[in-house]
Amino acid sequence: MKTKLLFFFAIIIIHISFGQEIIRKGTHQQHEEEFGKQRKVTASVKIKNTPIIPLQARTTTGLNKIVFGFLPYWEYNSGANANMHYDLLSHVALFSFDADGSGNISTPSGWPWTDVINSAHSNNTKVIMVVKNFSSTQIHTLLTNTTAKNNLFNNIKNLINNNQLDGVNIDFESLSSSDRGSLLNTFLTDLTTYIHTNLPGKEVSFDGPAVNWSGWDLNGLANSVDYVFIMAYDYNGSWSTTTGAVAPLIHPSGGICVSKSLDNDYATAITNHADKLILGVPYYGKHWKTATDVAGSSITSYVGSTFYKNTVTEANDHGGALWNANYQTSWYKWFQAGSWNQVWADTEQATAAKFDKAISKNLAGVGMWALNYDAGRSELWNLIDSKFNTLGVDNFFTANNVGLYPNPTSGNLQISNPKQIQITSYKIYTPSGKKLKTTLINKNHIDISFLKNGLYFIQLSDEKGNTTAYKIIKN
C-alpha cells in the first residue's frame, strides 16, 4: 500500500512539473482578474453618437514591420487613447469581446470605443477585435458544435461590419491538450476562409503559446490564419518557486526561454511561415517576496503584476535596475518590513534585445501585452520608432521587409534582407542632415563603430535607385 501511494504522488509531481500549463492561468486572464473589475465604465453619449471612420491611407512610408499592440478595456477606461502613438502601431487589438460556449459575444466595457477606432484609422492603424474564452469546456464546444461555431462566425462578421473593424484575433487559452492540434487548426482555417470570403481584406490572427507543452501543431496553426501572435512571456509568474525573468531571452542551462521557443518550438513554423509570426513582449513584470536578495532566490509569496510605468520609477527608488546576463533581462530588489522583495521586469534594453531577435528571424513583426502599461512614458515608443519606423521616400524596402539590427548598437549593424534584394550602398547622416559617410555595402554589414554615441540616420539604396532611411542609436 505504501509503495502504491508513493507511486501515486510521484505521478502528481511529474504532472505538475511537466504540465504547468494545465494548472496555471495565463497573463491575459490573470491581468483581467487583477485589474479588469476595477475600471469598468459606460461609453459617453458623445462617443456613441460619433460616426466611425474607415481605415485611412497613410501618407508616409511608415512601419517596416507589424507592431501589434493589445489594448485591454481597463487601460482604455483609464484614458489610454490619449497616450497612444498610432503612427507607431500597425494594429491595435481591443481586449476583449467575450464569447460563450454558444457563440454569443459580449462587447468590452465602455463600448463603442469610437475615439480609439477613429484615432487609429486616421493613422492607417488597423483595429482588431479580440474574441476571448478561457474555459476549456466552452472552447471545446465552439470547436466541435456546428451551431455554436456558425453562430460565433456570424457574430464576428456582424461586429466587424457594424464597427468598421479590420479583423479578429482569437484568444483561446486553457485549451485541452487534445483540442490543440488539428481540431483547433481546422476551426481557424474555417474561420479564416469565412472572413476572407465574406469580408475581403479583413484579417484573422490567433494568440499562440510560447512553449509547446503538448498537443500543438504550431506550423499548422500558422498555416491556418493570417498571423500568430506568440505570447512570449509567462515563463515565470505566480506559480514560480524561485525568482526569474517573465520573458528570458536566453537560459544558461538550456531551459525554456524566448530564443528556445523560436529556435525549437516554432522552428518549422518560422521556416515555412516567418511572415505570419509576431513576437509578443511583456510591458509588465512580476513582484515576489523572497527568502534572500540574490537572483533566483526561493519565493515566500507572490505579490502581483507590475506595469512598466511603475517599475521604471520603482527601480530608481531602490538603487536602480540590475542587469541579469544569464537571462538578458532586468530586475531590482529591496528590503522592507523584515522581508526581501524582488521585481523582474523588462527595461528598454531587454525589450530591444527581443525586437532584434524578431528581426534576425525575419518575423512579420513584434507586439506587446499591453498598451498603456507604459502610460505617458516615451522610452518604449522611441524604441519602436528607432527600430521599425522607416523614414525614407520609397515603399520598396518596407515591402521587402528590410531592416537593421541590433538597434541600439555598439557599432556593428546587420541588414535583415530575407528576399535578398540588391542593396548597393548606404549613407550616414546626423539628425541635422549632415552627411558623414557614403559606402558600398559589404556582405550586409555596416560598421559605425567610428561614430560617437548618439542618434543617426542610415539611408540604404539599391541598384534601381530605391532608397529608405532608418533611425539608429549608437551607444
Buried (B, 14 or more C-beta within 10 A) or exposed (E): EEEEEEEEEEEEEEEEEEEBBBEBBBBBBBBBEBBBEEBEEEBEEEBEEBEBBEBEEBEEBBBBBBBBBBBBBBBBBBEBBEBBBBBBBBBBBBBBBBBBBEBEBEBBBBBBBBBBBBBBBBBBBBBBBBBBBBBBEBBBBBBEBEEBBEBBBBBBBEBBEEBBBBBBBBBBBBBBBEBBBEBBBEBBBBBBEBBBEBBEEBBBBBBBBBBBBEBBBBBBBBBBBBBBBBBBBBBBBBEBEEBBBBBBBBBEEEEBBBBBBBEEBBEBBBEEBBBBBBBBBBBBBBBBBBEEEEBEBEBEEBBEBBBBBBBBEBBEEBEEBBEBEBBBBBBBBBEEEEEBBBBBBBBBBBBBBBBBBBBBBBBBBBBBBBBBBBBEBEBBBBBBBBBBBBBBEBBBBBEBBBBBBBBBBEEEBBBBBBEEBEBEBBBBBEEEEEEBBEEEBEEBEBEBEEBEEEEBBBBBBBEEEBBBBBBBBBE
